[in-house]
Amino acid sequence: MNTSAYWCAVSILNYDINLATIFFFFFRSLRSLIFARLGMAAGKYQESYSSRFSNCKYQVFLSFRGADTRKNFTDHLYKALLQAGINTFKDDDEIQRGENIEFEIQKAIQQSKISIIVFSKDYACSRWCLDELVMIMERKRNDDCIVLPVFYDVDPSQVRRQIGSFAAAFVEHEKSFNEEKERVSGWRIALKEVADLAGMVSGDG
């Protein structure tokens, strides 16, 4: 191996190690936050499961834009949640072919105690993600479920005020959904509401 190739390999290895280390500490903080939101200590979590989640099929529902984070951040988060014994819904693993996707998503939201929403730069480009967010926030308003926003390489102010990439996304939505102004307004309201919640911020390094 020549010198440049060697240092390139070392650089990639160090990047992977640093990324893994950062994610380890991030997830540890996230897990603690989940336990805190549930109002129980981590050590008592399993003992309290049956009473707190008796009506829920899932402990966590993951909302994310697949094109942005499916093969990196969200995939790592999903695996970490499962390894921690937290039963988690992720659409591509839970929905079978031929099923009504929108219905199954809505059902999963209703059957989850916690919704973790991973906001990425292009989250607002997806009307599916925005519709999903509206469902989550409607459930929060009606059933007082737990919603935890995670801002991945995006500032909460961009989500709250719909600026930056979120502004660009809404320019397109307002053109495409010109006859559905209430729907677009609902997306904006949900984004503002969720950005005002306490959550976590993570960069992509």
Secondary structure by P-SEA (a helix, b strand, c coil): ccaaaaaaaaaaaaaaaaaaaaaaaaaaaaaaaaaaaacccccccccccccccccccccbbbbcccccccccaaaaaaaaaaaacccccccccccccccaaaaaaaaaaaaccbbbbbccccccccaaaaaaaaaaaaaaaacccbbbbbbccccccccccccaaaaaaaaaaaaaacccaaaaaaaaaaaaaaaaccbbbbbcc
